[in-house]
Amino acid sequence: VCFLTLDPNTANTQLILSEENRSVTGVEEKQSYPDHPDRFDVCQVLCRESVCGRCYWEIECSGDDVLISVSYKSISRKGWGDECEFGCNDQSWSLDCSLDSYSITHNNILTELAVDDDDYINRVGVSDDDDEDDDDDDYINRVGVSDDDDDEDEDDDDDDDYIYRIGVYVDESAGTLSFYSVSRNTMSLIHTEQITFTQPLYPGFYVGSGSSVKLC
């Protein structure tokens, strides 16, 4: 398992890093960060460490405005065009997890993904205390969502309570990038992308206001 930290010099001014740069939260108010050539104008952040060889990491996400990405360090930082946004260029790949579907974007081409419920492998180290009543149709695992939430009248609150864990695996020699949905002692394959690596890859995240990402 790779140990990763977020690079504060890349963090957009509407992102707040915490937990020794292992967690990021999107906020509406701009922060007074110093100017830096590596800082994104888009609400994105890159990790300090690259991933090479064979590397696996997990992320816990809260909220529905998160993109889980890997990117070359050469991605543009200034401006709001496709050249800067994760998944919208040939420098990056991005997984979007909504309440009922997945999609992956690379070079501005979005592909909707189907999840095979039978595609599970054993996962060691995920808590057995997670809710055992998850619906099989819920491809992303909601952890810690209160049963007291108003299911029909509080859509915004439902989005805030939407918590899930994703695993990412890079195999440089095989040229693969894989995403997994992690739950309890299992994880299910979401998608494997074939990549011809031309540079080291860096994990990164787009995080909108009210959403957050934590490196596990």
Phi, psi and omega per residue, in radians:
V1 nan 2.302 -3.140
C2 -1.420 2.403 3.010
F3 -1.692 2.094 -3.041
L4 -2.139 2.623 3.014
T5 -2.307 2.649 3.123
L6 -1.419 2.493 -3.124
D7 -1.582 1.911 -3.100
P8 -1.096 -0.412 3.133
N9 -1.253 -0.276 3.129
T10 -1.725 -0.219 -2.991
A11 -1.235 2.233 3.033
N12 -1.026 2.702 -3.064
T13 -1.230 -0.138 3.058
Q14 -1.826 0.407 3.042
L15 -2.124 2.404 3.091
I16 -2.018 2.148 3.089
L17 -1.605 2.565 3.134
S18 -2.653 -3.100 3.119
E19 0.900 0.909 3.128
E20 0.964 0.784 3.097
N21 1.081 0.595 3.065
R22 -1.931 -0.031 -3.110
S23 -2.439 2.567 3.134
V24 -2.439 2.402 -3.141
T25 -2.220 2.363 3.071
G26 -1.483 2.357 -3.120
V27 -2.305 2.836 3.125
E28 -1.433 -0.627 -3.072
E29 -1.419 2.256 3.120
K30 -1.214 2.419 3.124
Q31 -1.613 2.712 -3.081
S32 -1.568 1.067 3.094
Y33 -1.389 2.579 3.097
P34 -1.197 2.652 3.065
D35 -1.068 2.480 3.102
H36 -2.679 2.399 -3.109
P37 -1.093 -0.377 -3.128
D38 -1.547 -0.124 -3.041
R39 -1.332 2.321 3.123
F40 -1.336 2.443 2.934
D41 -1.370 -0.433 3.052
V42 -1.473 2.750 -3.099
C43 -1.283 1.181 -3.070
Q44 -2.317 2.822 3.061
V45 -2.605 2.528 3.044
L46 -1.875 2.721 2.995
C47 -1.340 2.719 3.116
R48 -1.254 -0.611 -3.047
E49 -1.659 2.488 3.002
S50 -1.504 2.866 3.082
V51 -2.029 2.284 -3.102
C52 -2.513 2.940 -3.076
G53 1.117 -2.218 3.031
R54 -1.988 2.147 -3.027
C55 -2.510 2.331 3.118
Y56 -2.218 2.413 3.044
W57 -2.555 2.790 3.137
E58 -2.172 2.622 -3.118
I59 -2.327 2.356 2.985
E60 -1.794 2.176 -3.069
C61 -1.999 2.493 3.084
S62 -2.214 2.276 -3.097
G63 1.676 2.933 -3.036
D64 -1.890 0.268 -3.122
D65 -2.092 1.074 -3.078
V66 -2.326 2.398 2.958
L67 -2.079 2.285 3.129
I68 -1.787 2.098 -2.897
S69 -2.341 2.821 2.821
V70 -2.251 2.563 -3.011
S71 -2.619 2.635 2.908
Y72 -1.280 2.619 -3.116
K73 -1.161 -0.343 -3.094
S74 -1.371 0.031 3.107
I75 -1.027 2.494 -3.128
S76 -1.165 2.568 -3.094
R77 -1.930 -0.496 -2.995
K78 -1.797 2.297 -3.106
G79 1.848 3.129 -3.074
W80 -2.198 0.371 -3.130
G81 -1.474 3.096 -3.130
D82 -1.038 -0.497 -3.109
E83 -1.155 -0.250 -3.101
C84 -1.847 -0.402 -2.978
E85 -1.569 2.322 3.135
F86 -0.984 2.260 3.109
G87 1.571 -0.269 -3.043
C88 -1.686 0.250 -3.096
N89 -2.651 3.092 -3.127
D90 -1.471 0.127 -3.137
Q91 -1.677 -0.170 -2.950
S92 -2.647 2.773 3.081
W93 -2.260 2.497 -3.007
S94 -2.505 2.288 3.082
L95 -1.806 2.240 3.084
D96 -1.919 2.204 -3.138
C97 -1.983 1.952 3.059
S98 -1.779 -3.098 -3.070
L99 -1.088 -0.503 -3.032
D100 -2.357 0.229 -3.117
S101 -2.821 2.899 3.019
Y102 -2.129 2.704 2.938
S103 -2.598 2.629 3.078
I104 -2.151 2.463 -3.106
T105 -2.219 2.326 3.028
H106 -2.548 2.357 3.140
N107 0.962 0.629 3.093
N108 1.166 0.349 3.054
I109 -1.924 2.029 -3.111
L110 -1.655 2.288 3.107
T111 -2.111 2.068 3.054
E112 -1.257 2.417 -3.056
L113 -1.979 2.441 2.977
A114 -1.746 2.585 -3.112
V115 -1.938 2.239 3.103
D116 -1.507 1.972 -3.107
D117 -1.114 -0.392 -3.107
D118 -1.483 -0.115 -3.047
D119 -1.571 1.312 -3.129
Y120 -2.089 2.554 2.958
I121 -2.311 2.733 -3.126
N122 -1.164 2.459 3.121
R123 -2.204 2.128 -3.125
V124 -1.660 2.395 3.035
G125 1.754 -0.030 3.053
V126 -1.607 2.369 -2.996
S127 -1.031 2.414 3.036
D128 -1.392 -0.100 -3.087
D129 -1.488 -0.028 3.124
D130 -1.100 2.724 -3.111
D131 -0.995 2.129 -3.114
E132 -1.431 -0.085 -3.007
D133 -1.729 0.312 3.140
D134 -1.063 2.398 3.098
D135 -1.263 2.393 3.138
D136 -1.059 -0.449 3.142
D137 -1.373 -0.192 3.105
D138 -1.469 1.638 -3.034
Y139 -1.168 -0.528 3.084
I140 -1.760 2.377 -3.027
N141 -1.478 2.143 3.099
R142 -1.604 2.001 -3.110
V143 -1.857 2.219 3.018
G144 1.390 0.318 3.084
V145 -1.373 2.193 -3.058
S146 -1.226 2.425 3.062
D147 -1.244 -0.223 -3.100
D148 -1.509 -0.060 -3.129
D149 -1.134 2.525 3.063
D150 -1.346 1.980 -2.995
D151 -1.237 -0.424 -2.995
E152 -1.955 -0.496 -2.972
D153 -1.793 -0.152 -3.025
E154 -2.161 1.103 -3.100
D155 -1.057 -0.687 -3.130
D156 -1.129 -0.714 3.126
D157 -1.131 -0.656 3.109
D158 -1.056 -0.729 3.112
D159 -1.088 -0.706 -3.132
D160 -1.132 -0.583 -3.090
D161 -1.496 -0.049 -3.065
Y162 -1.318 1.766 -3.062
I163 -2.130 2.348 -3.103
Y164 -2.666 2.847 -3.137
R165 -2.137 2.362 -3.140
I166 -2.167 2.387 3.008
G167 -1.835 2.497 3.136
V168 -2.210 2.326 -3.124
Y169 -2.274 2.181 3.078
V170 -1.958 2.234 3.028
D171 -2.109 1.740 -3.017
E172 -1.141 -0.733 -3.099
S173 -1.178 -0.597 3.112
A174 -1.468 -0.246 -3.124
G175 1.201 0.746 -3.099
T176 -2.230 2.568 3.013
L177 -2.218 2.066 -3.062
S178 -2.126 2.480 3.071
F179 -2.045 2.421 -3.133
Y180 -2.238 2.554 2.943
S181 -1.645 2.146 -3.001
V182 -1.844 2.322 3.118
S183 -2.666 2.250 3.077
R184 0.896 -2.160 -3.134
N185 -1.765 0.347 -3.126
T186 -2.328 2.860 2.941
M187 -2.589 2.529 -3.104
S188 -1.979 2.416 -3.141
L189 -1.229 2.222 3.051
I190 -1.555 -0.880 -3.052
H191 -2.944 2.546 2.979
T192 -2.106 2.219 -3.136
E193 -1.881 2.316 3.061
Q194 -1.493 2.214 -3.061
I195 -2.287 2.386 2.917
T196 -1.665 1.799 -3.046
F197 -1.229 2.191 3.090
T198 -1.980 -0.251 3.112
Q199 -2.590 2.883 2.996
P200 -1.083 2.505 3.109
L201 -1.678 2.516 3.091
Y202 -2.134 2.224 3.023
P203 -1.097 2.542 3.122
G204 -2.665 2.919 -3.080
F205 -2.523 2.421 2.836
Y206 -1.695 2.272 -3.109
V207 -2.339 1.986 3.109
G208 -1.417 2.958 -3.120
S209 -1.039 2.285 3.130
G210 1.569 -0.148 3.098
S211 -1.834 2.867 3.141
S212 -2.650 2.787 3.115
V213 -2.366 2.398 3.097
K214 -2.253 2.235 3.033
L215 -1.325 2.246 -3.050
C216 -1.628 nan nan
